[in-house]
Amino acid sequence: MNLHEFIQLALAEDVGDGDHTSLSTIPADAQKRARLLVKETGILAGVEVAQAIFAEVDPAFEVDVLMHDGASIKPGDVVLTVSGNARNILTAERLVLNCMQRMSGIATHTRELVNLLEGTRAKLLDTRKTTPNFRICEKMATKIGGAVNHRFGLYDMILIKDNHVDYAGSIEAAITKAVAYLKETGRQLRIEVETRNRAEVEEVLRVGQVDVILLDNFSPDGIRDMVRLINGRFITEASGGIDETNLRAYAETGVDFISSGALTHQIKSLDLSLKAY
């Protein structure tokens, strides 16, 4: 799904056969304006999405963007103004706010975590733990906040996790089958494999043929030991039970990436509003 498709589906869900409140109360030819106000401190995200929504609802809108994605915002800031058909402004209002409030909440939390990594080699990754059909916006928000986008879906990378290993019979079997699949289909996808203990890491090191080793639910000391064992042969990623309280400790182990589902699934939206003026 691209951004245009997302917006079309979201508008269809919200508008249905018509915005009957606006249709019944606002003259068809009324021309008005509104401004998007900040009511909470954080990192702004979703301006690009808002522009696309306004353009989809009414190409005749005049949108003046005053603050851009990634900006630090505080109560009282004006992000943008929109002018045009009053009914159409009201139709676009809720979708614009729903997207921008959640995206700004994600970007704000992401930036807080990224700041904790300063001075280390570790980079923060997002995950597939996203809201169905809203992933495109949530991935945009984590990137705006300073994280690195991991795979977007099941189709753009092979990530062999614990259940795949258990179903395949072993790490070696899973990797061997994945490599054969790529050869047979002619696809060029990176292979990452999840490991749960030292023995599984040693098995990956013996088998090879992967790009990334995911170290899941290791302690910081355990990650440090595995990074030493891997010794740069593969990219390393840490995950599982990592939050703002221990993120720095994991980053200081020398691991390349740290992934966090909390970037998108445990987020409080930032307070924004669209007000007539």
Backbone as JSON, one array per atom type, in Angstrom:
{
  "sequence": "MNLHEFIQLALAEDVGDGDHTSLSTIPADAQKRARLLVKETGILAGVEVAQAIFAEVDPAFEVDVLMHDGASIKPGDVVLTVSGNARNILTAERLVLNCMQRMSGIATHTRELVNLLEGTRAKLLDTRKTTPNFRICEKMATKIGGAVNHRFGLYDMILIKDNHVDYAGSIEAAITKAVAYLKETGRQLRIEVETRNRAEVEEVLRVGQVDVILLDNFSPDGIRDMVRLINGRFITEASGGIDETNLRAYAETGVDFISSGALTHQIKSLDLSLKAY",
  "N": [[0.84, -1.19, 0.0], [0.63, 2.16, -0.94], [1.07, 5.68, -0.03], [-0.96, 7.22, -1.19], [-2.95, 5.3, -1.72], [-3.51, 4.49, 0.9], [-4.64, 6.86, 1.97], [-6.93, 7.17, 0.39], [-8.41, 4.87, 1.15], [-8.72, 5.39, 3.88], [-10.23, 7.74, 3.88], [-12.53, 6.79, 2.63], [-13.45, 5.04, 4.59], [-14.09, 6.85, 6.62], [-15.72, 8.9, 5.54], [-17.72, 7.67, 4.02], [-20.91, 7.67, 2.54], [-21.04, 10.38, 2.58], [-20.19, 13.46, 4.26], [-22.3, 14.24, 6.33], [-22.89, 16.01, 8.39], [-21.42, 18.36, 7.84], [-22.43, 18.83, 5.27], [-25.05, 19.45, 5.84], [-24.98, 21.72, 7.45], [-23.21, 23.69, 6.59], [-22.83, 26.18, 4.13], [-22.58, 25.43, 0.65], [-20.79, 26.93, -0.88], [-19.13, 28.19, 0.91], [-16.15, 29.73, 1.96], [-13.4, 29.18, 3.93], [-10.87, 29.22, 6.59], [-8.29, 27.5, 8.42], [-6.12, 26.62, 11.15], [-3.42, 24.53, 12.12], [-2.78, 23.63, 15.31], [-0.37, 23.28, 17.92], [-0.43, 21.5, 20.96], [1.1, 20.26, 22.77], [4.37, 19.37, 23.89], [6.95, 18.09, 21.79], [8.1, 16.02, 19.04], [7.55, 16.83, 15.72], [5.59, 15.14, 13.31], [4.22, 13.92, 10.26], [3.46, 15.96, 8.59], [3.91, 15.88, 5.83], [2.14, 13.83, 5.2], [-0.29, 15.05, 5.92], [-0.41, 17.11, 4.02], [-0.76, 15.57, 1.72], [-3.25, 14.44, 2.28], [-4.95, 16.7, 2.36], [-4.67, 17.47, -0.32], [-5.85, 15.31, -1.58], [-8.5, 15.42, -0.67], [-9.33, 17.96, -1.54], [-8.08, 19.44, -4.22], [-7.92, 22.15, -4.63], [-7.33, 23.4, -2.27], [-5.44, 25.78, -0.36], [-2.49, 25.38, 1.17], [-0.37, 26.33, 3.68], [2.64, 25.61, 4.85], [4.24, 25.85, 7.88], [5.9, 24.66, 9.72], [8.05, 21.84, 9.68], [8.31, 18.22, 9.17], [9.98, 16.52, 11.77], [10.68, 18.69, 13.25], [11.18, 20.32, 16.42], [8.54, 20.85, 18.64], [6.21, 22.92, 20.48], [3.61, 23.82, 22.87], [1.27, 26.07, 21.43], [2.58, 26.56, 19.06], [2.16, 27.0, 15.53], [1.55, 24.81, 13.02], [0.69, 24.6, 10.35], [-1.37, 26.29, 7.93], [-4.59, 26.14, 6.41], [-6.67, 26.9, 3.69], [-9.79, 27.31, 2.03], [-12.58, 25.55, 0.57], [-15.07, 25.32, 2.99], [-16.59, 23.09, 3.83], [-15.02, 21.0, 2.89], [-12.64, 21.34, 4.3], [-13.48, 20.59, 6.85], [-14.12, 17.94, 6.36], [-11.63, 16.84, 5.89], [-10.37, 17.22, 8.3], [-10.37, 15.35, 10.62], [-9.01, 13.05, 9.71], [-6.5, 14.1, 9.07], [-5.67, 14.97, 11.65], [-5.79, 12.55, 13.14], [-3.74, 11.06, 11.9], [-1.46, 12.75, 12.16], [-1.28, 13.21, 14.94], [-0.78, 10.65, 16.05], [1.51, 9.92, 14.59], [3.29, 11.93, 15.39], [3.48, 11.36, 18.11], [4.81, 8.9, 17.98], [7.2, 9.67, 16.68], [8.23, 11.38, 18.62], [8.72, 9.71, 20.88], [10.51, 7.96, 19.68], [12.67, 9.69, 19.08], [13.5, 10.3, 21.67], [14.55, 7.84, 22.49], [16.54, 7.42, 20.57], [18.28, 9.48, 21.24], [19.38, 8.44, 23.53], [21.22, 6.69, 22.58], [23.37, 8.07, 21.76], [26.78, 8.52, 20.98], [27.41, 5.86, 20.86], [27.82, 2.94, 18.73], [25.51, 1.8, 18.02], [22.4, 1.55, 16.25], [18.94, 2.42, 16.14], [16.22, 0.32, 15.46], [13.0, -0.03, 13.91], [10.01, -2.15, 13.94], [7.77, -4.79, 12.72], [5.6, -4.54, 14.31], [3.07, -3.01, 14.1], [0.19, -0.84, 13.48], [-2.45, -2.35, 11.74], [-2.73, -1.61, 8.3], [-1.84, 0.96, 8.7], [0.79, 1.08, 8.69], [2.55, 2.32, 6.86], [2.54, 5.03, 7.6], [3.39, 4.88, 10.26], [5.94, 3.82, 10.0], [7.13, 5.92, 8.59], [7.08, 7.8, 10.63], [8.8, 6.75, 12.64], [11.21, 6.91, 11.29], [11.41, 9.67, 10.92], [11.78, 10.35, 13.57], [14.34, 9.45, 13.95], [15.09, 6.79, 13.88], [16.03, 3.7, 12.2], [14.46, 2.28, 9.44], [13.38, -1.02, 9.57], [12.66, -4.15, 7.95], [9.84, -3.7, 5.8], [7.7, -5.39, 5.4], [6.64, -8.85, 5.16], [7.69, -9.5, 2.77], [10.07, -8.32, 1.92], [12.44, -9.2, 3.0], [14.19, -11.99, 4.38], [13.54, -13.21, 7.43], [14.4, -15.32, 9.74], [12.84, -16.59, 12.36], [12.26, -17.75, 15.79], [10.06, -19.58, 15.69], [10.11, -20.33, 13.0], [12.54, -21.69, 12.95], [11.99, -23.78, 14.74], [9.9, -25.08, 13.39], [11.19, -25.79, 11.02], [13.14, -27.5, 11.91], [15.79, -27.1, 12.64], [18.33, -24.55, 13.06], [20.27, -24.74, 11.06], [18.9, -26.22, 9.09], [16.82, -24.45, 8.46], [18.22, -22.2, 7.46], [19.54, -23.36, 5.27], [17.36, -24.12, 3.66], [16.27, -21.61, 3.15], [18.28, -20.34, 1.68], [18.34, -22.0, -0.56], [15.78, -21.54, -1.53], [15.92, -18.83, -2.32], [17.76, -19.06, -4.39], [16.35, -20.71, -6.16], [14.14, -19.13, -6.81], [15.22, -16.84, -7.77], [15.35, -14.53, -6.33], [16.71, -11.71, -4.58], [17.3, -11.3, -1.5], [18.0, -10.14, 1.8], [19.17, -12.21, 4.47], [18.26, -12.84, 7.73], [18.74, -14.25, 10.94], [17.25, -15.41, 13.9], [18.54, -15.89, 17.14], [18.69, -17.71, 20.23], [20.37, -18.47, 22.22], [23.8, -19.22, 23.17], [24.61, -21.59, 21.88], [23.02, -21.64, 19.59], [23.93, -19.37, 18.28], [26.55, -20.18, 17.74], [25.95, -22.22, 15.97], [24.94, -20.79, 13.78], [27.27, -19.39, 13.09], [28.81, -21.51, 12.22], [27.34, -22.48, 10.04], [26.9, -20.22, 8.42], [26.15, -18.09, 5.58], [24.25, -16.11, 6.01], [23.12, -12.73, 6.63], [22.62, -11.17, 8.89], [22.71, -11.57, 12.41], [20.35, -12.06, 14.81], [20.05, -11.36, 18.13], [18.21, -12.52, 20.59], [16.51, -11.65, 23.52], [18.77, -11.73, 25.18], [20.89, -10.86, 27.93], [22.52, -7.67, 28.63], [25.26, -8.26, 29.17], [25.36, -10.77, 28.05], [24.89, -10.17, 25.35], [27.2, -8.68, 24.84], [29.16, -10.67, 25.06], [28.41, -12.31, 22.91], [28.75, -10.59, 20.76], [31.5, -10.34, 20.78], [32.13, -13.0, 20.2], [31.04, -13.34, 17.64], [32.49, -11.44, 16.28], [32.53, -9.49, 14.19], [31.89, -10.89, 11.87], [29.3, -11.04, 11.03], [26.5, -8.8, 10.75], [25.05, -7.53, 13.72], [22.15, -7.71, 15.79], [20.17, -6.68, 18.51], [17.38, -7.65, 20.52], [14.27, -7.75, 22.39], [12.82, -7.25, 25.42], [13.89, -4.73, 25.76], [14.04, -1.4, 26.73], [13.62, 2.13, 27.54], [14.89, 2.13, 29.98], [17.02, 0.37, 29.97], [18.24, 0.59, 27.56], [20.6, 2.04, 26.93], [22.56, 0.48, 28.16], [22.5, -1.82, 26.57], [23.26, -0.69, 24.15], [25.9, -0.07, 24.62], [27.24, -2.43, 24.39], [28.38, -2.9, 21.97], [26.86, -3.86, 19.91], [25.35, -3.78, 16.65], [22.73, -3.0, 15.85], [19.63, -2.18, 17.5], [16.47, -3.37, 18.06], [13.08, -2.3, 18.5], [9.84, -2.9, 19.34], [8.21, -1.3, 20.8], [8.32, 1.24, 19.83], [6.19, 1.66, 18.13], [3.94, 0.29, 19.12], [3.3, 0.99, 21.72], [2.42, 3.66, 22.24], [1.66, 7.03, 23.08], [-0.45, 9.35, 21.65], [0.38, 12.59, 20.35], [-0.87, 15.79, 21.34], [-2.71, 17.64, 19.16], [-4.5, 20.13, 17.26], [-7.0, 21.25, 14.92], [-8.07, 24.32, 14.11], [-10.58, 26.68, 13.34], [-10.17, 30.03, 12.13]],
  "CA": [[0.0, 0.0, 0.0], [1.35, 3.43, -0.91], [0.4, 6.71, 0.75], [-2.19, 7.6, -1.89], [-3.94, 4.24, -1.49], [-3.9, 4.57, 2.3], [-5.52, 8.01, 2.16], [-8.22, 6.86, -0.24], [-9.13, 3.91, 1.99], [-9.07, 6.03, 5.15], [-11.34, 8.66, 3.61], [-13.73, 5.99, 2.37], [-13.9, 4.54, 5.89], [-14.6, 7.93, 7.45], [-16.75, 9.72, 4.89], [-18.85, 6.85, 3.56], [-21.68, 8.3, 1.45], [-21.05, 11.83, 2.7], [-20.01, 14.12, 5.55], [-23.65, 14.82, 6.38], [-22.92, 17.16, 9.3], [-20.97, 19.53, 7.08], [-23.36, 19.05, 4.16], [-26.32, 20.0, 6.32], [-24.83, 22.93, 8.25], [-22.29, 24.67, 5.99], [-23.16, 26.49, 2.72], [-21.7, 24.74, -0.3], [-19.77, 27.82, -1.43], [-18.41, 28.88, 1.99], [-14.69, 29.65, 1.92], [-12.9, 29.43, 5.28], [-9.49, 28.84, 6.83], [-8.03, 26.87, 9.72], [-4.7, 26.42, 11.4], [-3.12, 23.35, 12.92], [-2.14, 24.12, 16.52], [0.32, 22.33, 18.8], [-0.87, 21.62, 22.34], [1.96, 19.42, 23.61], [5.77, 19.39, 23.47], [7.41, 16.85, 21.18], [8.68, 16.06, 17.7], [6.48, 16.89, 14.72], [5.61, 14.16, 12.22], [2.96, 13.78, 9.54], [3.14, 17.12, 7.76], [3.83, 15.39, 4.45], [0.88, 13.08, 5.08], [-1.38, 16.03, 5.95], [-0.46, 17.76, 2.71], [-1.34, 14.62, 0.78], [-4.68, 14.31, 2.6], [-5.62, 17.91, 1.88], [-4.68, 17.44, -1.78], [-6.8, 14.29, -2.0], [-9.85, 15.89, -0.38], [-9.65, 19.12, -2.37], [-6.86, 19.96, -4.84], [-7.94, 23.62, -4.64], [-6.89, 23.94, -0.98], [-4.15, 26.46, -0.22], [-1.88, 24.93, 2.42], [0.88, 27.03, 3.97], [3.36, 24.84, 5.87], [5.11, 26.72, 8.68], [6.85, 23.8, 10.42], [8.21, 20.62, 8.89], [8.55, 16.97, 9.87], [11.23, 16.44, 12.5], [10.88, 19.9, 14.06], [10.78, 20.31, 17.82], [7.35, 21.68, 18.77], [5.75, 23.22, 21.84], [2.26, 24.38, 22.86], [1.13, 27.38, 20.84], [3.13, 26.59, 17.71], [1.25, 26.77, 14.4], [2.25, 23.94, 12.08], [0.29, 24.94, 9.0], [-2.71, 26.84, 7.74], [-5.27, 25.66, 5.21], [-7.82, 27.73, 3.32], [-10.54, 26.77, 0.9], [-13.97, 25.2, 0.82], [-15.24, 25.01, 4.42], [-17.04, 21.71, 4.0], [-13.91, 20.09, 2.63], [-11.72, 21.45, 5.43], [-14.04, 19.78, 7.93], [-14.02, 16.54, 5.97], [-10.23, 16.41, 6.01], [-9.85, 17.51, 9.64], [-10.11, 14.24, 11.53], [-7.97, 12.17, 9.19], [-5.24, 14.82, 9.25], [-5.3, 14.93, 13.06], [-5.51, 11.18, 13.55], [-2.43, 10.67, 11.4], [-0.38, 13.57, 12.7], [-1.15, 13.02, 16.38], [-0.11, 9.37, 16.31], [2.86, 9.97, 14.04], [4.11, 12.8, 16.24], [3.76, 10.61, 19.33], [5.84, 7.9, 17.64], [8.47, 10.37, 16.43], [8.71, 11.93, 19.89], [9.3, 8.62, 21.67], [11.68, 7.47, 18.95], [13.77, 10.63, 19.27], [13.98, 10.15, 23.04], [15.38, 6.64, 22.55], [17.72, 7.66, 19.73], [19.2, 10.32, 22.01], [20.07, 7.6, 24.51], [22.27, 5.93, 21.89], [24.43, 8.99, 21.34], [28.13, 8.14, 21.38], [27.63, 4.43, 20.63], [27.69, 2.57, 17.32], [24.21, 1.17, 17.81], [21.3, 2.28, 15.63], [17.63, 1.92, 16.58], [15.37, -0.23, 14.4], [11.59, -0.3, 14.18], [9.61, -3.54, 13.69], [6.47, -4.96, 12.08], [4.55, -4.43, 15.33], [2.42, -1.76, 13.71], [-1.27, -0.88, 13.34], [-2.79, -2.8, 10.39], [-3.05, -0.62, 7.27], [-1.28, 2.26, 9.05], [2.24, 0.86, 8.79], [3.29, 3.3, 6.06], [2.68, 6.26, 8.38], [4.16, 4.61, 11.46], [7.33, 3.69, 9.57], [7.58, 7.28, 8.31], [7.26, 8.49, 11.91], [10.02, 6.29, 13.31], [12.35, 7.46, 10.55], [11.47, 11.09, 11.27], [12.31, 10.4, 14.92], [15.76, 9.13, 13.94], [15.34, 5.35, 13.81], [16.23, 3.11, 10.88], [13.38, 1.35, 9.09], [13.69, -2.43, 9.34], [11.83, -4.61, 6.83], [8.5, -3.13, 5.8], [6.73, -6.48, 5.51], [7.16, -10.2, 5.02], [8.11, -9.71, 1.39], [11.3, -7.63, 1.51], [13.59, -9.74, 3.71], [13.96, -13.28, 5.05], [13.88, -13.14, 8.85], [14.14, -16.64, 10.31], [12.65, -16.43, 13.8], [12.26, -18.99, 16.56], [9.06, -20.53, 15.19], [10.6, -20.88, 11.74], [13.57, -22.66, 13.29], [11.36, -24.96, 15.34], [9.16, -25.79, 12.34], [12.13, -26.32, 10.03], [13.88, -28.58, 12.55], [17.03, -26.57, 13.21], [18.81, -23.34, 12.39], [20.94, -25.12, 9.81], [17.88, -26.6, 8.1], [16.09, -23.25, 8.05], [19.1, -21.4, 6.6], [19.77, -24.1, 4.02], [16.15, -24.01, 2.86], [16.11, -20.21, 2.72], [19.26, -20.1, 0.61], [17.87, -22.73, -1.75], [14.59, -20.83, -2.03], [16.35, -17.63, -3.04], [18.38, -19.5, -5.64], [15.32, -21.24, -7.05], [13.2, -18.08, -7.23], [15.95, -15.72, -8.34], [15.21, -13.33, -5.5], [17.87, -11.24, -3.84], [16.83, -10.79, -0.22], [18.89, -10.38, 2.92], [18.74, -13.25, 5.41], [18.56, -12.63, 9.14], [18.29, -15.4, 11.72], [17.14, -15.16, 15.33], [19.18, -16.88, 18.01], [18.19, -17.61, 21.6], [21.42, -18.85, 23.16], [25.14, -19.31, 22.57], [24.69, -22.74, 20.97], [22.42, -21.27, 18.31], [24.86, -18.44, 17.63], [27.65, -20.99, 17.22], [25.44, -22.94, 14.8], [24.92, -19.83, 12.67], [28.65, -19.14, 12.7], [29.28, -22.69, 11.49], [26.61, -22.62, 8.77], [27.09, -19.02, 7.61], [25.16, -17.83, 4.53], [23.27, -15.12, 6.43], [23.64, -11.36, 6.69], [22.43, -10.57, 10.22], [22.36, -12.46, 13.53], [19.49, -11.42, 15.8], [20.27, -11.9, 19.48], [16.93, -12.24, 21.22], [16.35, -11.87, 24.96], [20.03, -11.85, 25.89], [21.22, -9.74, 28.82], [23.6, -6.87, 28.05], [26.51, -9.01, 29.24], [25.27, -11.85, 27.06], [25.07, -9.55, 24.03], [28.62, -8.33, 24.72], [29.9, -11.91, 24.81], [28.09, -12.8, 21.57], [29.39, -9.68, 19.81], [32.9, -10.76, 20.74], [32.19, -14.3, 19.53], [30.75, -13.13, 16.21], [33.73, -10.77, 15.86], [32.4, -8.76, 12.94], [31.59, -11.74, 10.7], [27.94, -10.73, 10.61], [25.84, -7.69, 11.43], [24.36, -8.01, 14.92], [20.96, -6.98, 16.24], [19.63, -7.11, 19.8], [15.94, -7.4, 20.7], [13.63, -8.46, 23.49], [12.9, -6.7, 26.76], [14.73, -3.52, 25.78], [13.27, -0.15, 26.78], [14.45, 3.29, 27.87], [15.63, 1.92, 31.23], [18.24, -0.44, 29.76], [18.69, 0.75, 26.17], [22.0, 2.47, 26.9], [23.41, -0.66, 28.52], [22.59, -2.68, 25.39], [24.01, 0.02, 23.11], [27.32, -0.05, 24.97], [27.82, -3.76, 24.18], [29.02, -2.97, 20.66], [25.93, -4.4, 18.93], [25.13, -2.85, 15.53], [21.36, -2.5, 15.84], [18.71, -2.57, 18.57], [15.11, -3.22, 17.57], [12.09, -2.06, 19.56], [8.44, -2.83, 18.93], [7.54, -0.26, 21.59], [8.27, 2.49, 19.05], [4.91, 1.81, 17.46], [2.76, -0.36, 19.73], [3.02, 1.48, 23.08], [2.62, 5.08, 22.03], [0.62, 8.02, 23.37], [-0.5, 10.35, 20.6], [0.65, 13.97, 20.75], [-2.09, 16.58, 21.26], [-2.76, 18.66, 18.13], [-5.88, 20.45, 16.91], [-7.22, 22.09, 13.75], [-9.05, 25.31, 14.57], [-10.98, 27.76, 12.45], [-9.75, 31.36, 12.6]],
  "C": [[0.88, 1.25, 0.0], [0.51, 4.48, -0.19], [-0.93, 7.12, 0.11], [-3.3, 6.58, -1.64], [-4.44, 4.28, -0.04], [-4.91, 5.69, 2.52], [-6.88, 7.75, 1.56], [-9.05, 5.92, 0.63], [-9.58, 4.56, 3.3], [-10.23, 7.0, 4.98], [-12.64, 7.9, 3.36], [-14.31, 5.45, 3.67], [-14.61, 5.63, 6.68], [-15.8, 8.65, 6.83], [-17.96, 8.9, 4.45], [-19.59, 7.53, 2.41], [-21.82, 9.8, 1.64], [-20.83, 12.31, 4.13], [-21.3, 14.91, 5.81], [-23.76, 15.98, 7.37], [-22.52, 18.43, 8.56], [-21.93, 19.86, 5.94], [-24.63, 19.75, 4.62], [-26.19, 21.35, 7.01], [-24.0, 24.04, 7.59], [-22.7, 24.92, 4.54], [-22.12, 25.9, 1.78], [-20.56, 25.62, -0.79], [-18.97, 28.56, -0.36], [-16.91, 28.64, 1.88], [-14.16, 30.06, 3.3], [-11.44, 29.05, 5.39], [-9.37, 28.24, 8.23], [-6.53, 26.74, 9.9], [-4.51, 25.23, 12.33], [-2.24, 23.78, 14.09], [-1.52, 22.99, 17.33], [-0.12, 22.58, 20.23], [0.01, 20.85, 23.31], [3.37, 19.43, 23.03], [6.18, 18.05, 22.87], [8.1, 17.07, 19.86], [7.55, 15.94, 16.68], [6.68, 15.82, 13.65], [4.23, 14.12, 11.57], [2.59, 14.97, 8.69], [2.99, 16.7, 6.3], [2.53, 14.63, 4.21], [-0.31, 14.03, 5.06], [-1.52, 16.74, 4.61], [-1.11, 16.85, 1.67], [-2.84, 14.43, 1.01], [-5.45, 15.52, 2.09], [-5.72, 17.89, 0.36], [-5.68, 16.42, -2.3], [-8.23, 14.76, -1.8], [-10.25, 17.03, -1.31], [-8.36, 19.7, -2.95], [-6.79, 21.49, -4.85], [-7.53, 24.23, -3.3], [-5.57, 24.71, -1.14], [-3.6, 26.12, 1.16], [-0.53, 25.64, 2.58], [1.57, 26.32, 5.14], [4.36, 25.74, 6.57], [6.17, 25.93, 9.45], [6.87, 22.45, 9.72], [8.46, 19.4, 9.76], [9.93, 16.96, 10.52], [11.5, 17.64, 13.39], [10.48, 19.65, 15.51], [9.61, 21.29, 17.98], [6.96, 21.84, 20.22], [4.34, 23.81, 21.76], [2.24, 25.81, 22.32], [1.71, 27.5, 19.45], [2.03, 26.35, 16.68], [2.03, 26.0, 13.35], [1.95, 24.33, 10.64], [-1.05, 25.64, 9.03], [-3.28, 26.27, 6.45], [-6.46, 26.57, 4.94], [-8.47, 27.15, 2.08], [-11.96, 26.48, 1.29], [-14.14, 24.69, 2.26], [-15.66, 23.57, 4.65], [-15.86, 20.74, 3.86], [-12.83, 20.16, 3.72], [-12.18, 20.55, 6.57], [-13.99, 18.29, 7.62], [-12.61, 16.01, 6.18], [-9.72, 16.44, 7.45], [-9.47, 16.28, 10.44], [-9.03, 13.31, 11.01], [-6.6, 12.81, 9.34], [-4.78, 14.7, 10.71], [-4.98, 13.52, 13.53], [-4.12, 10.74, 13.13], [-1.32, 11.44, 12.1], [-0.19, 13.38, 14.2], [-0.4, 11.73, 16.7], [1.32, 9.39, 15.78], [3.78, 10.83, 14.89], [4.43, 12.13, 17.58], [4.86, 9.58, 19.11], [7.19, 8.58, 17.44], [9.07, 10.91, 17.72], [9.39, 10.85, 20.74], [10.56, 8.08, 21.0], [12.88, 8.38, 19.17], [14.36, 10.5, 20.68], [14.92, 8.94, 23.15], [16.66, 6.82, 21.73], [18.75, 8.5, 20.48], [19.98, 9.52, 23.04], [21.21, 6.81, 23.9], [23.47, 6.78, 21.52], [25.79, 8.56, 21.88], [28.42, 6.67, 21.24], [27.47, 4.15, 19.13], [26.28, 2.07, 16.99], [23.21, 2.12, 17.15], [19.99, 1.61, 16.02], [16.81, 1.49, 15.37], [13.92, -0.28, 14.85], [11.27, -1.75, 13.81], [8.31, -3.58, 12.88], [5.32, -4.9, 13.09], [3.84, -3.09, 15.16], [0.91, -1.95, 13.64], [-1.62, -1.32, 11.92], [-3.27, -1.66, 9.5], [-2.57, 0.79, 7.6], [0.24, 2.2, 9.1], [3.03, 1.92, 8.03], [3.53, 4.58, 6.85], [3.54, 6.03, 9.62], [5.65, 4.44, 11.14], [7.92, 5.06, 9.21], [7.91, 8.0, 9.62], [8.52, 8.05, 12.63], [11.26, 6.83, 12.62], [12.53, 8.94, 10.85], [12.09, 11.26, 12.66], [13.78, 10.02, 15.02], [16.1, 7.66, 13.93], [15.59, 4.94, 12.36], [15.06, 2.16, 10.61], [13.94, -0.05, 8.87], [12.83, -2.87, 8.16], [10.43, -4.01, 6.95], [7.46, -4.23, 5.97], [7.43, -7.82, 5.36], [7.86, -10.42, 3.69], [9.49, -9.16, 1.06], [12.55, -8.09, 2.27], [13.22, -11.12, 4.23], [14.46, -13.13, 6.49], [13.43, -14.45, 9.5], [14.05, -16.5, 11.83], [12.51, -17.79, 14.48], [11.26, -20.01, 16.05], [9.46, -21.14, 13.86], [11.64, -21.97, 12.01], [12.95, -23.93, 13.83], [10.6, -25.77, 14.29], [10.09, -26.44, 11.32], [12.97, -27.46, 10.59], [15.18, -28.14, 13.19], [17.39, -25.29, 12.48], [19.45, -23.69, 11.06], [19.93, -25.48, 8.72], [17.16, -25.37, 7.58], [16.94, -22.4, 7.11], [19.3, -22.07, 5.25], [18.56, -23.98, 3.09], [15.95, -22.6, 2.33], [17.04, -19.89, 1.57], [18.82, -20.79, -0.68], [16.66, -22.03, -2.37], [14.98, -19.6, -2.83], [16.98, -17.99, -4.38], [17.34, -19.95, -6.65], [14.42, -20.14, -7.61], [13.9, -16.89, -7.87], [15.83, -14.43, -7.56], [16.52, -12.99, -4.8], [17.38, -10.54, -2.57], [17.88, -11.07, 0.86], [18.3, -11.46, 3.82], [19.21, -12.88, 6.81], [18.02, -13.82, 9.91], [18.33, -15.04, 13.2], [17.8, -16.28, 16.11], [18.77, -16.62, 19.46], [19.23, -17.94, 22.65], [22.75, -19.0, 22.42], [25.23, -20.45, 21.56], [24.11, -22.4, 19.61], [23.29, -20.27, 17.56], [26.02, -19.22, 17.01], [27.22, -21.79, 15.99], [25.39, -22.03, 13.59], [26.34, -19.56, 12.18], [29.22, -20.31, 11.9], [28.65, -22.78, 10.11], [26.87, -21.42, 7.84], [25.9, -18.75, 6.71], [24.04, -16.88, 4.95], [23.94, -13.75, 6.48], [23.63, -10.79, 8.11], [22.12, -11.67, 11.23], [21.57, -11.63, 14.54], [19.67, -12.13, 17.13], [19.07, -11.53, 20.33], [16.92, -12.62, 22.7], [17.65, -12.25, 25.67], [20.15, -10.67, 26.86], [22.29, -8.89, 28.14], [24.95, -7.6, 28.08], [26.52, -10.14, 28.23], [25.47, -11.32, 25.64], [26.55, -9.24, 23.81], [29.45, -9.58, 24.4], [29.66, -12.41, 23.38], [28.7, -11.9, 20.49], [30.87, -10.03, 19.67], [33.04, -12.07, 19.96], [32.0, -14.15, 18.02], [31.9, -12.37, 15.54], [33.65, -10.14, 14.47], [32.08, -9.6, 11.72], [30.2, -11.46, 10.15], [27.46, -9.48, 11.34], [25.07, -8.25, 12.62], [23.2, -7.09, 15.29], [20.49, -7.55, 17.57], [18.15, -6.77, 19.88], [15.46, -8.14, 21.93], [13.87, -7.82, 24.85], [13.74, -5.44, 26.88], [13.83, -2.29, 25.75], [14.2, 0.97, 27.22], [15.29, 3.08, 29.13], [16.94, 1.16, 31.02], [18.83, -0.29, 28.36], [20.17, 1.11, 26.1], [22.94, 1.31, 27.21], [23.57, -1.6, 27.34], [23.43, -2.0, 24.3], [25.51, -0.03, 23.37], [27.99, -1.42, 24.83], [28.58, -3.87, 22.87], [28.13, -3.56, 19.58], [25.63, -3.33, 17.86], [23.75, -2.2, 15.57], [20.6, -3.0, 17.07], [17.3, -2.33, 18.05], [14.12, -3.11, 18.73], [10.68, -1.95, 18.98], [7.68, -1.74, 19.64], [7.49, 1.07, 20.85], [6.91, 2.73, 18.45], [3.71, 1.22, 18.2], [2.49, 0.07, 21.17], [3.16, 3.0, 23.1], [1.4, 5.9, 22.44], [0.68, 9.09, 22.28], [-0.22, 11.76, 21.18], [-0.59, 14.82, 20.48], [-1.94, 17.71, 20.24], [-4.23, 18.99, 17.85], [-5.91, 21.31, 15.65], [-8.36, 23.03, 14.07], [-9.33, 26.35, 13.49], [-10.48, 29.1, 13.02], [-10.1, 32.41, 11.55]]
}
